[in-house]
């Protein structure tokens, strides 16, 4: 079913939740205009990883909420927030 849904999205010209455009849009909605600058951004098969020196709780909660809205999850390890793809879904 997921494969068919993604095919319909692609045919309509709309990005699906696994596409880079959707991920960047999700982060842009959550990241405050005057928020901390990212020191490093990395995209891999697991998801998008953002490292920033001053990541506050509010930003983490905003990203967690936005990620959940498209089926993703968020994990924090020190100063890195990892937005993780749903399990079993490939990029």
PyMOL commands that set and color helices and strands:
alter all, ss='L'
color gray80, all
select helices_A, chain A and resi 2-12+20-30+57-69
alter helices_A, ss='H'
color red, helices_A
select strands_A, chain A and resi 40-43+47-51+73-77+80-84
alter strands_A, ss='S'
color yellow, strands_A
deselect
rebuild
show_as cartoon
